[in-house]
Amino acid sequence: MRNWWRKRRARKALISQQVKKDKEATKAKKIIWQTLPDDEKRAAKESIKQLKKSEKQTYKVELKKLDKKERREHKKEHKIYRKIKNRPRRLIGWSLVGLFILFIGVKFGPTVTSMYAVMSGSKLHINTETSAGERARNHGNKISEEVANEGIVLLKNEDKSLPLEDKKINVFGVSAFNFRYGGGGSGGSDTSNAVNLFDGLKNAGIEYNSKLYDFYQELPEVAKAEAGKNESGLLQVAKSMLAPSDDDELAISYLKDKVVKESKDFSENALIVLTSSGVESSDMSKEELELTANKKALIKKICENFENVTIVVNAGNALELGYLEEFPQIKSVLWVGTPGPFGTKSLGNVLAGNLNPSGRLTDTYVYDNDSAPATENFGNYQYDNLDQAFVNYQENIYIGYRFYETYYEGNEAGYKKAVLYPYGHGLSYSTFDWKVTKKDFSKDKMTVSVEVTNVGDVAGKDVVQLYYSAPYSKGGLEKSAIVLGAYGKTKLLKPGEKETLELSYATNDMASYDQIKEEAYVLDAGNYQIKLARNVHDIAEVFDYEIAEQKIIKEDAVTGTVIENKFEKSLGDLDYLSRSDWEGTYPSDKKMNHKAPQFVLDEVAKKTTDSKLTMPIFGADNGIQLADLKGLEHDDPKWEKFLDQFTAEELIDYMANGAYQTNEIKRLGVPSSVLLDGPAGINSFFKPVKAAAFPTEIVLAATWNNELAYEMGEAVGKEAKAYGVHGWYAPAVNLHRTSMGGRNFEYFSEDPLLSGKMGASVISGAQNQGIIVFMKHFAMNDQETNARSGLYVWGNEQSIRELHLRPFEIAVKEGKTLGTMSSFSLINGKWAGGNSELLNDILRDEWGFEGVVSSDAVFGFMHADKAVVAGNDLMLDIMSIPTNTKRLEKAYKADPSGTAIGLRTSAHNTMYALLQTYLFDEK
């Protein structure tokens, strides 16, 4: 790490010298210009302008000729150059910001007070110190440990090296002292009661080398390592999002041969922890997911001296672990993800044999993360004619295993060179036999019943996975060679004990979306292979199912709404990856068009106009209180009479002030509510909250246990109810589009079915306790880079529906979620929160969602006047409340009827959701 900082400082020094030279040259030119006549001066300036433009174009062309790694380096240097060059301008800019804040403080005193109330947490009236709160928290901690127990994945176990036979171990590396319990940002949690790795080992009955431990404790890098902490509260959240984390090991020179020899005398067992930290607001680079030179040196030295080495992967992103294959001394590899405060207890118990690992991977682990086509279009791409960024989903439906299993179909040698651990992989200390007791395939449902018997020596749980392969013809609809259809997990089976699992899914789930001809889902005629599997690449048994005639599915199975294309503009002028021509359609960032399409520019400039609809009633006196509507359907006529009683001012204020709470409107019996983050347990962006902390979503998904996910949601719901929290901004059901997503730890999987099922289970459990659950981030919020400045996302309708919307659809239809959080992304050329096709046509009309939609944290491109007419009901706004209030007021003047209807609809949706909470339980 020190070497890295030295190199960085040296690079900055060289660039600073270049900036200084360039500024001196510019200054010299300006002196010469002063002596020129006006016409020559203008000509000189125009010449310089054209030269700069030409240089910029040349730079882009030359950049495209470089390989990906070289392009990254050039972009980094270019960024540093611009930062150094613009320092004086930034200083002036920040000075102006300071003056602006002072001006705001003087002119908008009451508004600043309101902003302070939200940011200080004074509006969040919660109490975590009651006896009910303590009971709920203790229950949450118990469930947290159960999730960690089932989420650990045994990736490798040569010669049955685990569990440890002599219960003694040497722990090497500083990462063991800086264990990652969770991620950063709104997905953080209260890990202040976290159990460190060494206490976890000790509690499990494993003796660690205390002399080696003392040696590490004397190192300054270990002495400053933090134990678990409460990740909520403004300062801690900001620190986790902004401060860089150091996941590297020290240069190997610190580890002297004498220390290694003495450790070898203690035990032949050695353990190394590999960490990586994800965080909201920034993505990972490929380099951060590779093993650094220091990590490799540590692994090499330990393997040269010990015969039984265990690697623990403590990361929320898929690391490149191919280097481990070079050392036969590495007998075992365990993936723990970011396992919450008690994950180290679970790890210790797995190493000791007190716990049999039963987790399965939720991502494909490959030798080279850049081998995934989506990595070609991931990161920072800016428009030339618009001050915003874009990203192209040209990989089509081929994300994660859908790419590797399809691309390498029939090429096993190539597959083994690309994939280290397949999707769904995971081992056990026991052995399980499977026997198919029933298979029932019909036009409505596909069902396979499997009797699972533990034929091993220790108790354990097993996971059964059911996939399908649909018929494909070259040039037809794009289809993955294999797709997850269903899965199940047994209870804890003692040796000799058996259990029958029934796995099923709707036959129509095997359909593909036809965006060109039918604008519908199409179940092609032909042979479908139904595959019982231990992971996506380890098939236990195959069954055939023949469909005689093609079936066009034009209506939604739940609502009956006609299905049609909604995202045609999102297609863009792009070529999408096709299995009919891998090489000819493979994405490349060298082919990108950096010019925003005209319809996007038109949308940006679009003004509110009068829709001339029928003006609704305001200010009526109908004597109806919100509680009077308890138990009524969302579309009951009495709602209209109730909504007639509000004033426009009340509804504008209600929508604009939707950050972490909703307003009280006392005269109509509308109570205030508290809405808090996050997916790993209740926390607040602004105020530390004492609460149970859970493993992150990727670990929960690795349990492959829907019942346990329900119990986790239920535990959070119980805490929320005990604390006085009414809404929960979770779970996050976006996909792991690449391994580099900064919030992959906070999302479940690369697969939409597993993500959706897990999300639906969490939602059902939490809402069973009478709270609103806001599934997020709807939709296509798969990278952090440029997300908060307005990121245009381009993709075709098939991939949008089959992959990126699918988890949300399952969460709505199976989880019955009452809340949704719209994303930062701009889809179809429009911000998700101002996108009626997304929020009304798909979410509400097609899927049948009845509830409240909140924006994500508001940034400058997220306008309330767009949201109010598009189905986004609350603005999660802190810094720009007066601006968005004025936007709503201005929109009300420009389009009184359209805006009024939007305001009423937003209040209706929010208050309907509130009515379903414990706020309105009978006392």
N, C-alpha and C positions, 0 to 999 in steps of 0.2 A: 504493500500500500504506500509505504514511504517513497519507494522508487517511482511509483505512479505519480505522486505529488511532485516529485523532483522533475520528472519529464514534463508534467503539465506546466510547472512554473517556467521551465526552459523554453517550452513552446510559446507561452504567452510573452516571454521576454523578446523572442525573435519577432513575433507578430507585432509587438509594441514598437520595435525598431522600424519595421516596415511601415506602420501607420505614421510614425514620426516623419519618415522620409517622404511619404505620400503627401502629408500635410504641408511640409516645407516646399515641395514641388508645386502644390496648388497655390500656396501663398506667393511663390515667385511668379506664377502665371498671372495672378491677380494684379501684382505690381506692374507687370508689362501691360496688362489690359488698360490700366489707368492712363497710359500714355497714348492709347490708340483713339482715333476718331470714333464717334458713336456707331457709324455703320460697320466699321471694321470690328468694333467691340462686339456688336450683335452677331456678326458672322463668326467670330471666334467662339462665342458662347454656343452658337448653334452647332458648330463643328465639334466642340467638346461633347455636347449633348449626344450627337449622333455616334461619336466614338464610344461613349459609355454604353450606349444601347447596343452597338456592335460587339463590344467586349462582353457584355452580359449574355448575348446570344451565343457567342463563341464559347464562353464558359460553360453554358448549358450543354452545348454540343459535345465539348471535350469531356464533360462530366459523365455523359451517357456512355462514352467509350470505355470508361473504367469499370472494373468489377465492383460488386456491392460493397466490399470492405473498404476499398480505396475511395469510393464515393462518400461513404460515411465520414472518413477522415477529412476529406476535402470540405465537406459540409460543416464539420466541427470547427475547422480552422477558419472558414468563412464567417461562421457565427461569432467566433472570438474576435475576429478582425472588426466586424461591425459593432460589437459591444464596446471595444476599446476606442474605436473611432468616434462613437457617439456618446462617450462619457460626458463631455461638457453639455451636450444637448439633453442627456438624461438628467444631469444635475439641475439644469434649468427646468426641465419637465417636472421633476419631483418638487422643486421649489414652487412651481405653479400649482401643483397638486396640494401642497401645504396651504398656499393662499386660498385655493378653492375650498378646502375643508374649513378653513377659518370663515370664509364667506358663507358657506352652508350653515355653519354653527350660529352665525349671527342672524342670517335671514330665516333659517328654518329651525329655530330652537326647539319647538315642540316635536318636530319630526325626528331631530337628532335624539331627543329624549326617548322617543318611541323606539328608534333603532338601538339605542343603548339598552332599553328594557329587554329586547329580544337577545341581543348579543351578550348581555350580562347574565341572562338566564332568569331574571327577576319575574318574567311572565310565565315561567314554567313552574307552576305550583304542584310540585310532587313531593312525596314523603317516603323515603326508603327505609326509615328507622322504626316502623311499626312492627309489632309481633307478626302480623300477617305478611309483611314485607320480608322479614327475616326467614319465615317458613318457606315462602315462595323462592327466595334466593337460595336457600339450602337445597331445595328440591331441584332448582336449575343447575346447581353445581353437581348434583348427583347425575343428572341427565348428561351434563357436559362430559363427565368422565366416561359414561357409557358410550357416548358418540366417539370419543377418543379411542376407547377399547376396540370398537368395531371398525374404525376408520384406518387403522394401521395396515399397510400392505406389505406382505413378505414377497419381495421381488425375486430373491435368489436365496437358496439354502443348500449349497453343495455339501455332500457328505453328512447331511443332517447336523451341521455345525451348531445350529440353534435348535432348541434352547441350549444355553451354555451348560456344559457338564460339570465344571468345577466351581461355577458361580463366582469367579474372580475375573477382573478385567482392568486393562489399562486404557484410560481415556486420553487421547492425544488431540491437540489443536485448540486454538482459542475460541473457535466457534461453539465448542461444547459449553463455554462459559457465557455465551451470548445467544442462547437458544431463542428461536423465533416462535412465539406462542400464537401470534396472529399477524394481521397486516396493519397498514396505517390508513388514516383518514376516517371517513364516516363508518367504515367497516371495522374499525378498531373496537376494543372492549376493555373492561376492567380486569386486567390480569395482575392486579396488585397482590393477590394471594397465590400467585403461580408457584408451583413446586419446581425447583431447579433440577437439572439432570441428575446431579449426584445424590440428592435426597430421593429422587425417583428410583435410582438404582438401589440405594440402601433400604428403602421401604420394601422393595421386592426381594430382599435377601441376597443381593449381589454385593460382594466386597470390591470396591474400587481401590486402586493404588493410591493411598493417601499421600505418600511421598511425592508421587508424580503430580497429584493435585496441589500440594504445597508449592512445588516448583512453578506451576503455572500461576498460582496466586501471587507470586512475587513479581511476575511480569507486569509492567505498567499498563499494557493493553488489556490485561485481564482485570487488574485492580479497578479500572474505570468502567468495566462492563456492567450494564444495568441488568438487574433482575426484572421480574414482571412489574408492570406499573399500570395505573389507570389511564387508558388511552383516550378517555373522553375529556371534555373541557377544551376551551379555545386554544390555550397555550400548547397543550399536549397534541391536539389534532394538528395544529399548524406546524409544530415541530416534526411530527411524523410525515407530513406532506412535503415539507420544504427542506428539512435537514437530510443530507445524504447519509445513508447507512453503509457501514463497512462490513461486508460479508467475507472479506478475504482473510487468508491465513498470513502469518508472519513469514518473512524470509526464513528459510530452513536453517540458517546458520545458528539460530538460538538454541536448536535442539541438539545438544552435544551427545556424542557417542556414549559417554559415561551414563547419561540419563537414560538412554535407550537400553543399555546393557542392564542397568539396575532394574528397569521396568520388565525386561524379559525374564529376569530372575524371579519376579513376582508372579508373572503368568504369561503363557503363550497367546492369550486372548488380547486383542487390541480393538479399540473402537474409535472411529473418526466421524465427526458430524459435518455434513456439508450444508451450509445455509444459503438462503437467498431471500431477500426481502422485497415484497411487492407493496405498492402504496398507491392510493388514489392520487391523481393529478399527474403522474408520470409513468411512462412505460419502461420496460426493460430493453436493453440492447441484447443482441445475440451474444456479445462478449460477456455480458453479465451472467448469462446462462451457461457459459462454458466453464470448465474447471480452469482456474487461473494457474499460472506457473507455480505460485506458492502452494496451492492446494495439491497440484500434481507432485511437487517435490516432497510434501509431507506424506502423501500416499505411497510414493515410491520408497521413501526411507523406512516407513513402517512395514511395508510388505517385504523389504529386504531383511527384516529382523524378526518378524513374527509369522507364525504359521496359520493363525486363525484370525483373520481381520474381518470386522463387521463395519459396513458403511451405513450411516443413518442419514437419509435425505430429508432435511428439515427446510422445505421450500414449498411455496404456493404456486410456483411456475415449474414447468417441465425442464429440468436441467439436461445437459448433454453428458451422459454417463458412460459413453463408449470407452473412455480411458480405463475404466475399472476392469474391463475385459482383458486387459494386458497382464493382470496379476492373478495367478491361480491361488495366491494366498488370501484373496478376498473371497471368502467362502459364503458370506451372506450380505444381503443388501435389504434394508428396511426403509420404506417410505412412510413418514409420519405427517408430511405436509406441515401445516401450521395448526397444531392440534389443541389449542386452548391451554388454560393454566394447569390442567392435570394430565396433559399428554405425556409428560415425562414419567408419570406413575404408570401409565399404560405401557410405555416403551420398556420400562424396567421389568414389568410383569411378563411381557413378551419374551425378553431376553432370558428371564429366569425360568420360563415355562409355566408360569402361573396363569397365563392367558394365551390362548391359541389365536393367532392373527386370522381375520376373516375379511379384510378389506380387499377391494379390487380397484385398479386404476380407472380414473375417469378421463384420462387423456392417453394418447399414443406417445410413447417415449422413443425418440429416434436418435440416430447417431449425429445428425446434422439438422438443427432446427430450421435452417434456411432451405431445407429440401421441400418444405411445404409451400405450395404455390401462393398461398395467401401472404407469405412474407415478402413477396415481390411488390405488394401494394399495401404496405403497413408503415406508418410513420408520417413524416412531415412533407406534404406536397401543397404548395401555395399556388393560387390562381395569379395570373399576370394582370388580369383586368378587373379583379375584385379582391378586396383586402380580407379574404378568408381562405380557408384551406379545404382540401377535399381528399377523399380516399375511394378507390375503386375496388369493389368486391368481384374482381374478374375471375377469381377461382371458382365461381359458380357454386354448385352444391358440394364441391370437393374439399371439405374441411376435415382435418383430423383423419380418422381411420377411413372415412369415405374416399379420401384420395389414395392412401397407401394400399388399401385392400383392392381398389379398382385399378390403379396404375400398374401394380405388380401382379395382377391376376394372371396365373399361369407362369409366373417367373419367380419361383421360390428362392432361387439364389439371389436375385436382385432384392427381393423383399428382406431377406436376412441381413443383407448389407445395409439396408436403410433403416429397418425397425429393430430396436433393441427389446422393448417390452410392448406387446400389443395392447390395444384398448381392452379394458376388462380383465387384464392379467392380475393374478394374485395367488399365492401359494398358502398351504396350511401345514400344521404339524401332523395333521391326520389325513386319512384317505377316505374318499367318499365314492360309493358306487351308485350309479343311476339306473333306474329301470322305468321305461315309459309304460304307464298303466292305462293311459287313455289318450287318444288323439281324435279331435272332432273338428273337421274343417268344413265350413259352410259358407254360403254367400254373405252371411252376416258376421260370423265370428270364427276366429282361429284359436283353438284351444289344445294345449298339450299338458297332460298331467304326468309328473315325474316323481317317482318314489326314490328318495335320497336316503341311503343307509351309511352310517359311519362304520366303516370296516377297519378303522385304525385303532390306536391304543389310547388316544386321549380325546376328551370331549372337544367339540368344535362346531362351528357353523359353516354352511356351504352356500354358495351363490350359484344359481342356475340362470343362464342367459339364453334367450330365444331370439334368433335373427331370421330374416328372410332375404332371399335374393329374387328380384323380379325379372321377368324376361326382358331382354334388351336387344334392339336391332340397331345397327349402325345408321346414324342419321335420324333416329327416333328421339323420343324424349330422353333427356339426360337422367341416368340412374346410377346410383352407387352399386357396386357389385354385391354389397351386403349392408343391411340396415338393422339396427336394434329394434325389435318389436315388443318385447316384454322381458321381465326378469323377476326373480323371487329369491328370498333368502330364508333359510331354515331357522328354527329355534336352535338353542344349544343342544346338540345331539350327543349323548353319551356313547361310548363304544358299543356297537351292536344296535343302537337305537335308530329308528327310521321315521321319516315324515314325508308326506306327499304334498308337493307344491303344484298348484294349478296355475299355469301361465296362459294368458289369453290377450288378444287384441282384436279390434274390429277389422274385418277383411278389407274394408275401404281404406284403412290406414296404409295399405301397400300401394295406394294410387300415387301417381306423380302429377304435378301441376303442369298443365299445358297452357302456356301464356300466349301462344301464337294462334292456334286454330280454335280451340274449344273455349278458352277462358274458363276452365273448369278442371277439376281433378279427373284423371283418366286411369282406370284400372285396365291395363292392356290384357288382351287374350294371350294365353300361353301357359307355360309351366312355371310355377312358383316353387322354389325350394325353401322349406321351413327347416331351420338349422338349430338344433340343440347344441349349446356350446359352453365351454369353460371360459373362453374369451373370444374375441372377434375372429381370431385366427386358429383357434383350437376347437374344431368341430367334432362333437361326440357322435351325433346321429343326424341324418338328413331325411326329410320326408318330402314327397312331391304332392303338389296340389295343382290341378289343371283348371283354368278358367276358359270356357269355350268361346265366349263373346266379349268383346271390349265393352266396358261400362263407363259411361260419362256421368260424373257426379256433379251436378249443376246446382244443388241446393245444400245448405249446411244441415248436418244431421240433427242438430239441437234446435236451431231457430227456424229452419225452413227458408231462410233468406237466400235469394239467388246469388250465386257466386259469380263474380266477374273481375277482370283486371282492375286494380286500383293504383298500381305503381308503374304505369307505362313510361312516364317521364323519367322515372328513376333508372330506366334502362341505360340512358346515355348513349353516346356514339362510341360504344365499346365492343370489343371482341371478348367473348367469354369462353373459359376453358371447356373443352369437349372431349370426351373419351373417344370420339370418332377420329380425332386428330390431335393427340396430345402435344406433339411438337409444334404444330402450326398455330395452336391456340394458347400455348402456355403463356401466362402473364409476364410482363416485363415493364419495369418502371421507365425503361428507355423509350417506350412508345407512348408515353402519357401526353395528353393534350392539356396544357395549363391555361386554357382559355375557358372561362365560365360560359355556358350556353346563354343565349339571349333571353330565354324565358326565366332564367334565374335572375338576371339583371332586372327584368320587368317586375318580378315578384318582390325584389328588394325595394323598388321604387313605388310599388303599389300603394295607393291611398284608399282610406275608407270612404265608401260612397253610400248614399241612401238606398237601402234595399226595398223600401216602400212596402214593408209588410204591415200587417194589422198590429197597431200599438196595444200592448197589454195594459192592464189596469195597475195603478200604483196607489197606495195609501188608503185602501178600503178598510172599513171597520166591520169585519165579519166575525169577530169574537172567537177565532180559532187559535189555539196554542199548538206548538209543535207536538207535544205529547198526545194530542187528540188524534194524530195520524198514526200512532203506534199500531202495528199489525196490518196496515193497509198496503196494498200493492203499490209499486212505483208509479204506475199509470192511473191510480185511482183519481176520479174527478175532484175529490175534496182537496187534493194538492193545489189545484188551480186557485181555489177560494182562499187557501192559506197564503199562497204566494202573492195574491192581489194586495195583501196588507202591507207589504214592504214599500219603502221608498227607494228611489234609484240611488240616492246617496248611501243608504244602508248597504245595498247590495254591492256597490262599487267598493266600499270600504271592506266589506266581508271578503271579497275575492282578492283584493290587493294585499290584505294583511293575513296571508295564509302560511307564514313561515313558522313551522314547528307548533302551530296552534291555530285555532279558529276563534273568531270573535264571539263574544256573548251579545245577544240582542234580547235583552231582558223582557221587554214589553210583549214579545211573542213567544216567550218560553224557550228561546234558543240558548243552550248553555255554551260556555267556552269549552274548548277541548285542548289537550296536549298531545302533540305528535312528535315522536322521537326516532332516531336511528337506533340500531343498525343490524345488519345480518348476523353478526357474531354475538349479539346480546344488546340489551338496552343501553344506549349511551346518548350523550348530548354533545353537539358541536361546540356548545358555549359553556357548559356547566358540568363539572365532574359528577358522575352518577355512580353510586354504589350499587352494583348489580352483578348477577351471575354472568360469567363469560363462557362462551361456547367455542368449540373448534370452528374454524372458518368453513364456508360452504363447500369448498373442495374436499375437505375431510368428511363432512356430513355425507356428501355424495358418494365418497369412497366406501361408505358402509353398505351401499346398495340395499338399504333397509328403509322402506317407506314408513313402516310403523314407528321406527325410531325417529325419523324426521318429524312425524306427527307429534311424538312426545316432546321433541325439542320445541316445536312451535307452541304446543300447549304450555310448556314450562315458561316460555317468554310471555305468553298471554296471562298466565297466573301472576307473574311479577308485575306486568303492566297494570293489571287490575288492582293489585295490592299497593302500587306506588301512586296511582292516580294518573296513569298514562292511557290515552284512548286510541291512539293510532301509532303504527309501527312502520317505519320506512324500510321494509324488507319483505320477502327475500329478493335478492338480485338474481334474475334468471337469464342474463345474457350469456353468450357462448364464449368459449375459449377459441376465438377465431385463429389465433396464433399462440405460440407459447410465450410471447413477449408482452401480452396485455398486462398493464400495471395492476389491474384488479382481478386477475385470474383467481387469486386466492378467495375472492369475494363472490365468484361465480362458480356454478356447480361443475360444468363439464364441457367438452367439445361436442357432446351429443345432445340434441334437442329433447329427445324422449326422457332420458335420465334427468336432465335439467327440469323439465316440466313436471315430471312425477314427483321429484323431490320438492320442488316449489309448491305444488298443489298440496302435498302432505303437510308441509310447514304451515301453509296458509290455513288449512282446515283445523289444525291443532290450535293455532293462535286465535282464530276467529270463534272457535268453540268457547272461548273465555270472554267473548263480548267485546273485542277490539276490532278496529279497522286495520287491515293489513294492506300496505301499498306495495304490490309487486313492482319491481323496477329493473332496468331503466328502459321503458318502452319507446323505441326499440333501436336495435343496431348500434348499441353503445359499447363497442368492443375494443376501443383503444382510447387512451387518455390524451395522447398528443393532439393538441389543437381542439380538443372537445369543448373547452370552455370559451372558445372564441368563435364557435359556430362552424362545425365540420360538415361539409356536404358529403353525403354517403350515396354512392351509386351502385346499384345491383339489379339483377333481373328479378322478375316477379316470382319465378320458380324458386330461386334460392331464398328470397325474402320470406315466402310463405312456408316452404318446407323446412327451413333451418331457423331463421332469425325470429320469426313470429311464432313458431310452433310451441316453444316452452311457455309463452304467455297464453296461447290458446288453451293449452292443457290446464294452466293455473286458473283460468277463467271458468272453464267448463267442469273441471273436476274439483278444484279448490274453492270455487264460488267466491273468489276474492271480491271484497267490497271497495278496494282501493287500487289505484295504479299511479305510478310516477312516470310521467313522460320524460324522454331523454333529451340530451343536448343536441342530438344529431339532426341534420337537415335531410329529410327524405322526400323524394319527389320534388326537390327544390324548395321545401318548406320545413321550418323548424317543427319538430315532432309535437310540441305543445300547441302549435298553431296549424296543425295538419288534420283537417276534417276527415280526409280519407282514412287516416290511421285511427283516429280517436272515435269518430262517429260511424263511418261506413264499416270498418273492420271490427273494432273493439265492441261497440255497442250493437250495431245492427246485425252484423254477421254472426258474432259469437254470443250475443245476449248479455253482455256485461251491464250490470245495474249498480252504479256506485260512483265514487268521486275520483277524479283525476287531478293530481297535483303536479305542478312543474317540478323539475329538479331545481337546485339553487340557481337563482336568477342571475344571468349575466347580460351584457348590453344588447345582445341580438334577440333576447327573449321578451317579446312585447305583449303586454296584457290585452291590448286591443285585438291582436291576432288570436290570442288564446280564447277570449270570451265567445267568439263566434265559431270556434273549432272544436269545442268539447273539453277544453282544459279548464277545470273549475276553480283551482286555487293557485296562487302564485307564491312559491316558496322564496319570497323576496325579503331581503334584509336591507341592502344598500340603496335600492332604487324605488322604495315604496312611493315617494312623492311623484317620481317620474311616471311610474306605471299608473298611479291614480289619475294623473293628468291625461295620460293616454286614454284611459277609460272614459273620462269626462269629455274629452275631445271627440272620441268615437261616438259617444251618446248624442252629442250635438250634430255630428255629421250623418249618423245613421241611427236615429232614436229608436226605431222599432226593432231593427236587427240587433242592436246592442242590448236593448231592454230584454228581448227574448233570451239572448245569451246569458245575461246576468241572472234572470229568473231560473233558467235551466241549470246554471252552475250552482245556485243556492239550493235548488231542488235536489240535485245529485248529492251534494255534500250533506244536506240535512237528512236525506233518506238514509245515507250511510250512518250518520250519527244516531239515528233512531234504532239502529240494530245493535248499538253498543250497550255496555252495562250502565251507561248514564241514564238509560230509561228502563232499567230493570225495576220491577215492582219491589218496593221496600218491605 
